[in-house]
Amino acid sequence: MNPLPLFGLQFTLSLIIFGMVAKWYIAPALSKLPLQAALVPLFLVHALRYLPSSAFAPGQVDAKIPMDAMARIAYGDLASAILALIAVVFLRYEWSGAVAVAWLVNTVTSLDWLYAGYLAASSQLVTYAMGGNWYIINYYVPVIGVIHVMIFACLIKDRNRSHPLQAV
């Protein structure tokens, strides 16, 4: 099977499945928690964004793969993982400005997620031998997207609850 349609199918199914899990199970459970407590596990999922750096382990990806694109993706994801951990600490210990940090980190890491997708698509990374990174692209990347949406939804819902006149 051609890798592009296979990728499209797997990515789309993963996005749909993780979206359903988020909507039916995760969001209802987190809605019972205060905002900062609800955001901690969501940011912890982002703390795993160092995973694409496994492409630099010997024999993991095709030697012909555009390593400049892989490097930009991996370093952006590593920075996103570190930012997510910073957000986790702020939120978990309820430090001053924790919600502002959550907004900033989710915005920056969402932009990195979109940029990484652009780099992967424009470099046609899925047409190269990806080793274990194939699973990262098709299963973990959709999870990250769903989690970004969940974080923004929690932050917006809390903001509207804090400022009832803005909802009018």
N, C-alpha and C positions, 0 to 999 in steps of 0.2 A: 504494500500500500504506500502511496505517495505520502511523505512525512507532513506536508502542509495540511491536507484534509484530515489526517489522523490527529495532528496537533489541534486543529480547529474543533474537531469532535470532542476530544478529551478535555480541552480547556473549557469548552462551552458546557459540557455535562458537569464538570467539576464546579463551575461557577453556579449552575442551577442547583446542584445538590447542596453545596455549602450555603447558598442563599436560603434554601428551605430549612436546613438545620439551624441557621442563625435566627430566622424568623419564628420558627415553631418551638425551638428549645432554648437557645442561648438568650435571645432578647427577653423572653418572658422571665427567665430566671434572674437576669441582671436588672430588670426593671424593679425588682423588689429591694434592690440595694441603693444606698446613697450614691450619687454620681461618682465621686472619687473612687469608692470601692468597686463600682461596676466597671470603671475604665481600666483598673489595674490588670485584670486577666486579658483584656483586649490588647493592651500595649505589650504584655508578655508574649503574645503570639508574634508581634513584630520584633521582639528581641532575638528571634531565630533568623533574622534576615541576613546573618553572616553565612548562611548555608551556600549561596552561590560561589563563595570563595573556594569551595571544593573543586571547582573547575581548574584550579591551579595545582592540584595534587597530580602527581605523575600518572599518566595513562587514563585520565578521567574524560578528556574530550579529544576530539580530532585535532591533530597537530596543525591542520589547515584552517581551523576556526579563526575568525577575526579576533585576536586576543585583545586588541585595543577596546573593542566593544565589550568583551567579557570583563576586562579590567574595570571599565567605567561602571558597569553594572555591579560588579562585586564590591568595589570600593564605595559606591553609593549605598548599597545595601548594608555594608559594614557600618557606615556612618549612621544609617537609619536605625540599625540595631542598637547602637550606642545611645542615640537620641531617645529611643523607646525605653531603654533602661533608666535614663535620666527622668523621663516622664513617670515611670513606675515608682521611682524613689520619691519624687515630689508628691505623687498621688497617694501612695501607701502611707507616708508619714504626715500627710495633710499639711505640707509646708505651704507657706504663703505664696500665692501665685500659681498654685498647682494646676488650676483649670486653665489659666493663660498658657502655661507650659504645654498642657495637653493640646490646646488649639494650635499652638505654634508647631509642635512636633508632628501632629497629624497632618497639618498643611504641608510642611516641608517634606515629610516622608511620602505623602500622597503624590506630590510632584515628582519625587524621585521614582516612585513606582510607575508613574506614567512615562517618565523619561526612559526608564529601563525597558518598558514595553516597546517604546519607539525604537530604541537601539536594537533590541532583539529582532523586531520585525524588519527594520531597514537593513540589518546585516544578515537576515534570513538564517538566524542561528539554528532553527529547528531543522534545517537541511543538512547539518553537520552531525557527526556522531557526538552525542551529548553525554553518554554514560548515565550516571545517576542524576545528572542535572536535568534530564528529560522529565523526571518525576517532580523535581522542584518547579519547573516551568508549568507543568500540567496540573499539579495538585496544590502546591503551596502558594504559587502566585495568585490563583483565584481566591484562595483563603484570605490572603493579604488584602485584596480588593474589597472583599465582603467586610472584613474587619474595619477597613478605613471608613466605609459607609456607616457601619454600626457606631463607630466612635463619633463621627460627625452628627449622626442622628441623636446620640445621647447628649452631646454638647448643645445642639440646637434646641432639643426638648428642654433641657435644663435652663437655657438662656430664656426661652419663652415663658417658662414657669417662674423664673426670677423677675421677669419684667412683664406682668400681665397686660399692660397697656400696649405693648408692641404687638401683641397678638390680635388686637382690635383693628 
